[in-house]
Amino acid sequence: MSVLVRQCLQRRIPNIETLEQEVSIWECDRNLNQVCVDWRFRTEDARVKLSKIYLTLQN
């Protein structure tokens, strides 16, 4: 979401139709350019770091 705000939504959007159109164009562009996410840590590290959250999600 942060990258979407920085790259696409850094201004006031007048209505929902314009918002949908802007996000769709941004999404298509990122997909065409095959932009990847640079994850900061591995899945195993996330499970350890976020173990308290995982417990509440599993219940």
N, C-alpha and C positions, 0 to 999 in steps of 0.2 A: 504494500500500500504506500509505503514511503516513497518509493521510486515513482509510482504513478502520480503522486502529488507533486513531486519535484519536477517531473518531466512533462506533465500534461495539465495538471490542475492548479497551477500556481497563480491563477487569477479567478475572479468571480465568474461563475457559470450562471447565465440568466434563467435557464429552465432545464427540466429533466431530459427533454429531447436533445438539447445541445450537449448535455453531460453524457448521455448514452452514445451520441455520435463521436464525441471527442475520445472517449474511452475506447470505443470500438476501433477507431483509426489508430490510436496508440498501441492497442493490443495487436492488431494486424501487423503493424510495423515491427514490433518486437518479435513476433513470430516469424516474419519473413527474414529478419536478421539473425534468427536463432540465438537470441540473447539468453544467457544462462544466469542462474543465481550462484553467487559466490558464497557458499555456506561457510560459516566461521568455525564450526566444530562438527565432529562426526556424530552419527546417530547414537553410538554408545555413550559418548561424552554428554550428549543432551539428556539421555535417560538418567544418568547419574546426577547431573546438575539440576534437572527438573523432576527428580524422583517424587517429591511431595505432591506435585501437580498430577503426575501419572497415577498415583494412588487414588486421588479423588475422581479422576476421569474413569477409572476402571470400576468403581463402586456403583 
